[in-house]
Amino acid sequence: MSNSISYQQHLDARGLECPMPLLKTKLALKQLNPGEVLWVTATDAGSWRDIKKFTELTSHELLHASDEQDCYQYWIKKGA
């Protein structure tokens, strides 16, 4: 499924430790227009919890998340 999701921006947060993947995700989303998609890649295990919770508490939509070989990937659609 993840290969078929189109996105407007990619954020490479690999190698960054908590809370930087979440903070950089928030900043990247501010640059997008509502409805556009941000693809995030991260290696910090805490991002799995943080980004999911962030999207639950905001208008942004987590379209898909995957955990493959210690690389976490998220496709987030910017809300209004």
Backbone as JSON Lines, residues from 0, in Angstrom:
{"i":0,"aa":"M","n":[0.82,-1.2,0.0],"ca":[0.0,0.0,0.0],"c":[0.86,1.26,0.0]}
{"i":1,"aa":"S","n":[1.91,1.27,0.81],"ca":[2.71,2.48,0.97],"c":[3.32,2.97,-0.35]}
{"i":2,"aa":"N","n":[3.63,2.06,-1.24],"ca":[4.23,2.47,-2.51],"c":[3.24,3.22,-3.41]}
{"i":3,"aa":"S","n":[1.95,3.07,-3.14],"ca":[0.95,3.71,-3.99],"c":[0.45,5.04,-3.43]}
{"i":4,"aa":"I","n":[0.94,5.46,-2.28],"ca":[0.52,6.73,-1.69],"c":[1.36,7.86,-2.27]}
{"i":5,"aa":"S","n":[0.69,8.82,-2.9],"ca":[1.44,9.95,-3.42],"c":[1.62,10.98,-2.3]}
{"i":6,"aa":"Y","n":[2.7,11.73,-2.39],"ca":[3.02,12.71,-1.36],"c":[3.64,13.94,-2.0]}
{"i":7,"aa":"Q","n":[3.56,15.06,-1.29],"ca":[4.11,16.3,-1.8],"c":[5.48,16.61,-1.2]}
{"i":8,"aa":"Q","n":[5.76,16.08,-0.01],"ca":[7.05,16.37,0.64],"c":[7.5,15.16,1.44]}
{"i":9,"aa":"H","n":[8.82,14.94,1.47],"ca":[9.4,13.86,2.26],"c":[10.27,14.47,3.35]}
{"i":10,"aa":"L","n":[10.07,14.0,4.57],"ca":[10.89,14.41,5.7],"c":[11.73,13.21,6.13]}
{"i":11,"aa":"D","n":[13.04,13.33,6.01],"ca":[13.94,12.27,6.44],"c":[14.42,12.59,7.85]}
{"i":12,"aa":"A","n":[13.81,11.93,8.84],"ca":[14.16,12.16,10.24],"c":[14.96,10.98,10.79]}
{"i":13,"aa":"R","n":[15.54,10.18,9.9],"ca":[16.35,9.04,10.36],"c":[17.58,9.56,11.1]}
{"i":14,"aa":"G","n":[17.91,8.89,12.2],"ca":[19.07,9.27,12.99],"c":[18.77,10.31,14.05]}
{"i":15,"aa":"L","n":[17.59,10.9,14.02],"ca":[17.21,11.89,15.03],"c":[16.52,11.2,16.2]}
{"i":16,"aa":"E","n":[16.8,11.7,17.4],"ca":[16.2,11.11,18.59],"c":[15.03,11.96,19.07]}
{"i":17,"aa":"C","n":[14.16,11.31,19.83],"ca":[12.99,11.96,20.42],"c":[13.41,13.22,21.17]}
{"i":18,"aa":"P","n":[12.72,14.31,21.0],"ca":[11.45,14.53,20.3],"c":[11.6,15.12,18.9]}
{"i":19,"aa":"M","n":[12.8,15.09,18.34],"ca":[13.05,15.77,17.06],"c":[12.21,15.26,15.88]}
{"i":20,"aa":"P","n":[11.97,13.95,15.72],"ca":[11.13,13.54,14.59],"c":[9.73,14.18,14.64]}
{"i":21,"aa":"L","n":[9.14,14.25,15.82],"ca":[7.82,14.86,15.94],"c":[7.89,16.37,15.7]}
{"i":22,"aa":"L","n":[8.88,17.03,16.25],"ca":[9.0,18.48,16.07],"c":[9.21,18.83,14.6]}
{"i":23,"aa":"K","n":[10.07,18.07,13.92],"ca":[10.32,18.33,12.5],"c":[9.08,18.0,11.65]}
{"i":24,"aa":"T","n":[8.31,17.01,12.07],"ca":[7.07,16.68,11.38],"c":[6.09,17.85,11.48]}
{"i":25,"aa":"K","n":[5.95,18.42,12.67],"ca":[5.07,19.56,12.86],"c":[5.49,20.74,11.98]}
{"i":26,"aa":"L","n":[6.79,21.02,11.93],"ca":[7.29,22.12,11.11],"c":[7.05,21.86,9.62]}
{"i":27,"aa":"A","n":[7.27,20.63,9.19],"ca":[7.08,20.29,7.78],"c":[5.61,20.42,7.38]}
{"i":28,"aa":"L","n":[4.71,20.01,8.27],"ca":[3.28,20.11,7.96],"c":[2.84,21.56,7.8]}
{"i":29,"aa":"K","n":[3.47,22.47,8.52],"ca":[3.13,23.89,8.41],"c":[3.43,24.43,7.01]}
{"i":30,"aa":"Q","n":[4.37,23.8,6.32],"ca":[4.76,24.25,4.97],"c":[3.8,23.75,3.89]}
{"i":31,"aa":"L","n":[2.96,22.78,4.23],"ca":[2.06,22.18,3.24],"c":[0.7,22.87,3.25]}
{"i":32,"aa":"N","n":[-0.02,22.7,2.16],"ca":[-1.4,23.16,2.06],"c":[-2.32,22.07,2.57]}
{"i":33,"aa":"P","n":[-3.51,22.42,3.08],"ca":[-4.46,21.4,3.53],"c":[-4.72,20.38,2.42]}
{"i":34,"aa":"G","n":[-4.74,19.12,2.8],"ca":[-4.97,18.04,1.84],"c":[-3.71,17.44,1.26]}
{"i":35,"aa":"E","n":[-2.57,18.14,1.39],"ca":[-1.32,17.59,0.88],"c":[-0.76,16.57,1.87]}
{"i":36,"aa":"V","n":[0.11,15.7,1.36],"ca":[0.61,14.57,2.15],"c":[2.11,14.71,2.41]}
{"i":37,"aa":"L","n":[2.48,14.46,3.65],"ca":[3.88,14.43,4.09],"c":[4.26,12.99,4.35]}
{"i":38,"aa":"W","n":[5.39,12.56,3.76],"ca":[5.92,11.23,4.01],"c":[7.11,11.41,4.95]}
{"i":39,"aa":"V","n":[7.06,10.75,6.1],"ca":[8.1,10.86,7.12],"c":[8.79,9.5,7.28]}
{"i":40,"aa":"T","n":[10.13,9.52,7.3],"ca":[10.88,8.32,7.65],"c":[11.69,8.64,8.89]}
{"i":41,"aa":"A","n":[11.7,7.71,9.85],"ca":[12.39,7.93,11.12],"c":[12.93,6.6,11.64]}
{"i":42,"aa":"T","n":[13.95,6.69,12.48],"ca":[14.51,5.49,13.1],"c":[14.27,5.47,14.61]}
{"i":43,"aa":"D","n":[13.76,6.54,15.16],"ca":[13.5,6.61,16.6],"c":[12.2,5.86,16.92]}
{"i":44,"aa":"A","n":[12.29,4.85,17.78],"ca":[11.12,4.04,18.13],"c":[10.02,4.87,18.78]}
{"i":45,"aa":"G","n":[10.38,5.93,19.48],"ca":[9.38,6.78,20.11],"c":[8.48,7.48,19.12]}
{"i":46,"aa":"S","n":[8.94,7.63,17.89],"ca":[8.12,8.28,16.86],"c":[6.86,7.47,16.58]}
{"i":47,"aa":"W","n":[6.93,6.16,16.75],"ca":[5.78,5.29,16.49],"c":[4.6,5.71,17.37]}
{"i":48,"aa":"R","n":[4.87,5.98,18.61],"ca":[3.84,6.41,19.54],"c":[3.51,7.9,19.34]}
{"i":49,"aa":"D","n":[4.55,8.72,19.24],"ca":[4.36,10.17,19.2],"c":[3.57,10.65,17.99]}
{"i":50,"aa":"I","n":[3.93,10.17,16.82],"ca":[3.28,10.66,15.6],"c":[1.84,10.17,15.52]}
{"i":51,"aa":"K","n":[1.59,8.93,15.95],"ca":[0.21,8.44,15.96],"c":[-0.65,9.27,16.91]}
{"i":52,"aa":"K","n":[-0.14,9.54,18.09],"ca":[-0.89,10.33,19.07],"c":[-1.1,11.76,18.56]}
{"i":53,"aa":"F","n":[-0.08,12.34,17.96],"ca":[-0.17,13.69,17.4],"c":[-1.31,13.78,16.39]}
{"i":54,"aa":"T","n":[-1.41,12.81,15.49],"ca":[-2.46,12.87,14.47],"c":[-3.84,12.64,15.08]}
{"i":55,"aa":"E","n":[-3.92,11.88,16.16],"ca":[-5.21,11.68,16.84],"c":[-5.69,12.98,17.47]}
{"i":56,"aa":"L","n":[-4.77,13.82,17.93],"ca":[-5.12,15.03,18.66],"c":[-5.24,16.27,17.78]}
{"i":57,"aa":"T","n":[-4.98,16.12,16.48],"ca":[-5.02,17.27,15.56],"c":[-5.96,16.96,14.4]}
{"i":58,"aa":"S","n":[-6.04,17.89,13.48],"ca":[-6.89,17.68,12.3],"c":[-6.17,16.9,11.2]}
{"i":59,"aa":"H","n":[-4.91,16.56,11.42],"ca":[-4.15,15.82,10.42],"c":[-4.56,14.34,10.45]}
{"i":60,"aa":"E","n":[-4.45,13.69,9.28],"ca":[-4.87,12.29,9.16],"c":[-3.67,11.4,8.85]}
{"i":61,"aa":"L","n":[-3.48,10.38,9.67],"ca":[-2.43,9.4,9.42],"c":[-2.99,8.4,8.41]}
{"i":62,"aa":"L","n":[-2.53,8.52,7.17],"ca":[-3.04,7.66,6.1],"c":[-2.5,6.24,6.21]}
{"i":63,"aa":"H","n":[-1.24,6.13,6.58],"ca":[-0.6,4.82,6.68],"c":[0.67,4.94,7.52]}
{"i":64,"aa":"A","n":[0.96,3.89,8.27],"ca":[2.21,3.83,9.03],"c":[2.78,2.43,8.89]}
{"i":65,"aa":"S","n":[4.1,2.35,8.77],"ca":[4.73,1.03,8.68],"c":[6.04,1.02,9.48]}
{"i":66,"aa":"D","n":[6.39,-0.17,9.91],"ca":[7.62,-0.39,10.68],"c":[8.35,-1.53,10.0]}
{"i":67,"aa":"E","n":[9.38,-1.19,9.22],"ca":[10.12,-2.21,8.49],"c":[11.61,-2.08,8.79]}
{"i":68,"aa":"Q","n":[12.17,-3.11,9.4],"ca":[13.6,-3.16,9.69],"c":[14.08,-1.91,10.42]}
{"i":69,"aa":"D","n":[13.38,-1.56,11.51],"ca":[13.72,-0.42,12.36],"c":[13.67,0.92,11.63]}
{"i":70,"aa":"C","n":[12.93,0.99,10.54],"ca":[12.66,2.26,9.87],"c":[11.16,2.47,9.88]}
{"i":71,"aa":"Y","n":[10.75,3.52,10.55],"ca":[9.34,3.83,10.69],"c":[8.96,4.82,9.6]}
{"i":72,"aa":"Q","n":[7.81,4.56,8.95],"ca":[7.37,5.43,7.88],"c":[5.93,5.84,8.13]}
{"i":73,"aa":"Y","n":[5.65,7.11,7.84],"ca":[4.33,7.67,8.08],"c":[3.92,8.52,6.87]}
{"i":74,"aa":"W","n":[2.66,8.39,6.48],"ca":[2.1,9.25,5.46],"c":[0.99,10.03,6.16]}
{"i":75,"aa":"I","n":[1.17,11.34,6.25],"ca":[0.25,12.19,7.01],"c":[-0.37,13.21,6.06]}
{"i":76,"aa":"K","n":[-1.69,13.23,6.04],"ca":[-2.43,14.2,5.23],"c":[-2.74,15.41,6.09]}
{"i":77,"aa":"K","n":[-2.32,16.57,5.63],"ca":[-2.52,17.79,6.4],"c":[-4.01,18.15,6.46]}
{"i":78,"aa":"G","n":[-4.46,18.44,7.68],"ca":[-5.85,18.83,7.89],"c":[-6.03,20.32,7.63]}
{"i":79,"aa":"A","n":[-7.26,20.75,7.81],"ca":[-7.6,22.15,7.58],"c":[-6.97,23.08,8.61]}
